């Protein structure tokens, strides 16, 4: 399985963290459709690593993504909430998910506006939080997922 680890704020909306949760403007449909394009072109599933997963169910998260243009059925799950990590250490939660699922994952990419993913940086596409995921980011993500690199347990 190919996996997209997906942050929400700064990737699928502009300006970083969402202050108000209103259905009409919480996400940008153009940006959600760009993430959808990556998933469809690479036959990837989405694992949500956004802080949104801490306050909302996987089903609710998928419903809001679908509302803004994501194909239903792409959301596979969420990363674990590790209470000892800080938000800037999201790579530890992604790495934990990878280790727990290492027999299922053939490739992965991380779409996030956090700039450092430690040892997972070769699989990280940084999205500028002022603009969200760009067409250039889409091409980078597709290239990473299509490179055929197998997850190495030393990296995850």
Secondary structure by P-SEA (a helix, b strand, c coil): cbbbbcccccccccccccccccccccccaaaaaaaaaaaaaabbbbbbcccccccccaaaaaaaaaaacccccccccccccccccccccaaaaaaaaaaaccccccccccccccccccccccccccccccccccaaaaaaaaaaaacccccccccc
